[in-house]
Amino acid sequence: MAIENACQISVTNRQQVFKVPKGELLLMAMEKLNQRAIDVGCRGGGCGLCKVKVLQGDYQTKRMSKAHVNEEELTKGFALACRLMPLSDLVLESDHFKLQKQK
């Protein structure tokens, strides 16, 4: 089934590509498609498990906890997938950001 106004999401470090509706929350749209390209946690921005880095593309985000994505990270393309809405095709990385704070 084709998705109208779809954005292609490429998760480079997991070699996965899928399409989601433009403007829909990325994590929830991914789950509806039974994709597992991004780790899933609380789904509300509180745990940081779904942190990604957008390498290419346009998107908007809802409010995110500064404990998981601070202002500097936000300017570098980091976001929580549960709070991110793609506006175009996106290329992103997932996985390796959740342990950074512990170093």
Secondary structure, DSSP 8 states (H G I E B T S, - for coil): ---TTEEEEEEGGGTEEEEEETTS-HHHHHHHTT--SS--S-SSSSS-TTEEEEEES-EEE----TTTS-HHHHHTTEEEGGGEEESS-EEEEESTTTTGGG-
